[in-house]
């Protein structure tokens, strides 16, 4: 399940941090602080250790990643045979509650996504704007 370390990018909010794989999965997250137990940890085992995947359903494309400007907002642009979609991952700072935001923006065509929701004890809010 886990990938080589160089295939991960870091997002964080100064209180905790997550590792996001090139394949669209959050594979490491100690929540809500750095010294908390890990709620996503397949880096140390396998899928049974929890993860949160958001990626194209077909693995026929490529992924390019970058941080937006001088921020910790990670943008992963997935280009597939059917279209292009950008997933932005971030952890806002100075909020009342620790939050992970995963925003999907369709850029071209139509891309079916594979979404595996996070660990059952975390609250997950899904909002769509078409």
C-alpha positions as a LaTeX table, in Angstrom:
\begin{tabular}{lrrr}
\hline
Residue & $x$ (\AA) & $y$ (\AA) & $z$ (\AA) \\
\hline
Unk1 & 0.00 & 0.00 & 0.00 \\
Unk2 & 2.58 & 2.59 & 1.00 \\
Unk3 & 4.87 & 4.23 & $-1.55$ \\
Unk4 & 8.51 & 5.34 & $-1.41$ \\
Unk5 & 8.90 & 8.37 & 0.88 \\
Unk6 & 9.82 & 10.65 & $-2.03$ \\
Unk7 & 6.30 & 10.10 & $-3.45$ \\
Unk8 & 4.73 & 11.89 & $-0.47$ \\
Unk9 & 4.06 & 15.58 & 0.11 \\
Unk10 & 3.46 & 17.30 & 3.44 \\
Unk11 & 0.47 & 19.41 & 4.46 \\
Unk12 & 0.05 & 20.87 & 7.93 \\
Unk13 & $-1.40$ & 23.55 & 10.18 \\
Unk14 & 1.41 & 24.03 & 12.79 \\
Unk15 & $-0.37$ & 21.63 & 15.18 \\
Unk16 & $-0.34$ & 18.44 & 13.12 \\
Unk17 & 0.67 & 17.29 & 9.65 \\
Unk18 & $-0.31$ & 14.73 & 7.04 \\
Unk19 & 1.56 & 12.92 & 4.28 \\
Unk20 & $-0.30$ & 12.79 & 0.94 \\
Unk21 & 0.80 & 10.18 & $-1.61$ \\
Unk22 & 1.14 & 10.86 & $-5.30$ \\
Unk23 & $-1.69$ & 8.33 & $-5.70$ \\
Unk24 & $-4.10$ & 10.61 & $-3.82$ \\
Unk25 & $-4.10$ & 8.94 & $-0.42$ \\
Unk26 & $-3.44$ & 10.49 & 2.99 \\
Unk27 & $-1.24$ & 7.76 & 4.45 \\
Unk28 & $-0.01$ & 9.43 & 7.64 \\
Unk29 & $-1.88$ & 11.69 & 10.05 \\
Unk30 & $-1.58$ & 12.10 & 13.80 \\
Unk31 & $-4.73$ & 13.87 & 14.94 \\
Unk32 & $-5.33$ & 16.47 & 16.35 \\
Unk33 & $-1.70$ & 17.14 & 17.41 \\
Unk34 & 1.76 & 15.93 & 16.41 \\
Unk35 & 2.00 & 13.85 & 19.59 \\
Unk36 & $-1.43$ & 12.22 & 19.13 \\
Unk37 & $-1.92$ & 8.64 & 18.02 \\
Unk38 & $-1.92$ & 8.10 & 14.26 \\
Unk39 & $-5.37$ & 7.73 & 12.73 \\
Unk40 & $-3.94$ & 7.06 & 9.23 \\
Unk41 & $-0.80$ & 4.93 & 9.22 \\
Unk42 & $-0.41$ & 2.50 & 6.29 \\
Unk43 & 3.21 & 3.70 & 6.09 \\
Unk44 & 3.74 & 1.34 & 9.02 \\
Unk45 & 1.66 & $-1.54$ & 7.71 \\
Unk46 & $-1.17$ & $-1.79$ & 5.22 \\
Unk47 & $-4.68$ & $-0.50$ & 4.45 \\
Unk48 & $-6.01$ & $-1.85$ & 7.74 \\
Unk49 & $-4.15$ & 1.01 & 9.43 \\
Unk50 & $-6.49$ & 3.62 & 7.92 \\
Unk51 & $-6.15$ & 6.03 & 5.00 \\
Unk52 & $-8.19$ & 8.55 & 3.00 \\
Unk53 & $-8.02$ & 8.16 & $-0.77$ \\
Unk54 & $-9.28$ & 10.64 & $-3.38$ \\
Unk55 & $-8.02$ & 9.91 & $-6.90$ \\
Unk56 & $-9.18$ & 9.06 & $-10.44$ \\
Unk57 & $-10.92$ & 5.68 & $-10.65$ \\
Unk58 & $-8.79$ & 4.65 & $-13.64$ \\
Unk59 & $-5.05$ & 4.44 & $-13.11$ \\
Unk60 & $-4.32$ & 5.23 & $-16.76$ \\
Unk61 & $-3.07$ & 8.79 & $-16.31$ \\
Unk62 & $-0.33$ & 10.80 & $-14.69$ \\
Unk63 & $-0.17$ & 13.09 & $-11.69$ \\
Unk64 & 1.77 & 16.35 & $-11.40$ \\
Unk65 & 2.07 & 18.07 & $-8.03$ \\
Unk66 & 3.08 & 21.47 & $-6.71$ \\
Unk67 & 2.52 & 23.76 & $-3.76$ \\
Unk68 & 0.42 & 26.83 & $-4.61$ \\
Unk69 & 2.62 & 29.93 & $-4.35$ \\
Unk70 & 4.21 & 30.36 & $-0.92$ \\
Unk71 & 1.63 & 28.18 & 0.83 \\
Unk72 & 1.25 & 24.66 & 2.17 \\
Unk73 & $-1.67$ & 24.07 & $-0.24$ \\
Unk74 & $-0.80$ & 20.96 & $-2.23$ \\
Unk75 & $-2.25$ & 20.79 & $-5.75$ \\
Unk76 & $-2.25$ & 17.42 & $-7.52$ \\
Unk77 & $-3.33$ & 17.59 & $-11.16$ \\
Unk78 & $-4.47$ & 14.22 & $-12.52$ \\
Unk79 & $-4.49$ & 13.94 & $-16.31$ \\
Unk80 & $-6.35$ & 10.89 & $-17.64$ \\
Unk81 & $-7.59$ & 9.74 & $-21.05$ \\
Unk82 & $-11.03$ & 11.15 & $-20.14$ \\
Unk83 & $-10.07$ & 14.54 & $-18.68$ \\
Unk84 & $-8.19$ & 16.58 & $-16.09$ \\
Unk85 & $-9.00$ & 17.08 & $-12.41$ \\
Unk86 & $-7.10$ & 18.98 & $-9.71$ \\
Unk87 & $-7.21$ & 17.94 & $-6.04$ \\
Unk88 & $-6.14$ & 20.63 & $-3.57$ \\
Unk89 & $-5.17$ & 19.39 & $-0.09$ \\
Unk90 & $-4.67$ & 21.71 & 2.87 \\
Unk91 & $-4.97$ & 22.10 & 6.61 \\
Unk92 & $-6.13$ & 25.64 & 7.44 \\
Unk93 & $-4.25$ & 27.44 & 10.22 \\
Unk94 & $-5.74$ & 29.46 & 13.06 \\
Unk95 & $-9.11$ & 27.69 & 13.01 \\
Unk96 & $-11.07$ & 26.67 & 16.07 \\
Unk97 & $-11.01$ & 22.99 & 15.08 \\
Unk98 & $-8.34$ & 20.98 & 13.29 \\
Unk99 & $-9.47$ & 20.48 & 9.70 \\
Unk100 & $-8.29$ & 18.66 & 6.57 \\
Unk101 & $-9.71$ & 20.09 & 3.34 \\
Unk102 & $-9.67$ & 18.12 & 0.08 \\
Unk103 & $-11.11$ & 20.17 & $-2.79$ \\
Unk104 & $-11.69$ & 18.75 & $-6.28$ \\
Unk105 & $-11.82$ & 21.00 & $-9.34$ \\
Unk106 & $-12.72$ & 19.60 & $-12.76$ \\
Unk107 & $-10.62$ & 21.27 & $-15.45$ \\
Unk108 & $-11.41$ & 19.34 & $-18.63$ \\
Unk109 & $-13.55$ & 16.42 & $-19.76$ \\
Unk110 & $-15.06$ & 14.01 & $-17.25$ \\
Unk111 & $-13.01$ & 12.12 & $-14.65$ \\
Unk112 & $-14.58$ & 9.45 & $-12.45$ \\
Unk113 & $-13.11$ & 9.59 & $-8.94$ \\
Unk114 & $-12.42$ & 6.86 & $-6.42$ \\
Unk115 & $-13.17$ & 8.13 & $-2.94$ \\
Unk116 & $-12.55$ & 6.15 & 0.19 \\
Unk117 & $-13.75$ & 8.14 & 3.20 \\
Unk118 & $-11.55$ & 8.55 & 6.23 \\
Unk119 & $-11.36$ & 6.63 & 9.44 \\
Unk120 & $-14.82$ & 6.01 & 10.85 \\
Unk121 & $-14.40$ & 8.21 & 13.93 \\
Unk122 & $-13.52$ & 11.37 & 12.01 \\
Unk123 & $-16.27$ & 13.68 & 10.82 \\
Unk124 & $-16.34$ & 14.02 & 7.05 \\
Unk125 & $-18.36$ & 16.74 & 5.30 \\
Unk126 & $-18.86$ & 16.52 & 1.55 \\
Unk127 & $-19.97$ & 19.58 & $-0.37$ \\
Unk128 & $-20.41$ & 19.79 & $-4.13$ \\
Unk129 & $-20.72$ & 22.85 & $-6.31$ \\
Unk130 & $-21.45$ & 22.30 & $-9.98$ \\
\hline
\end{tabular}
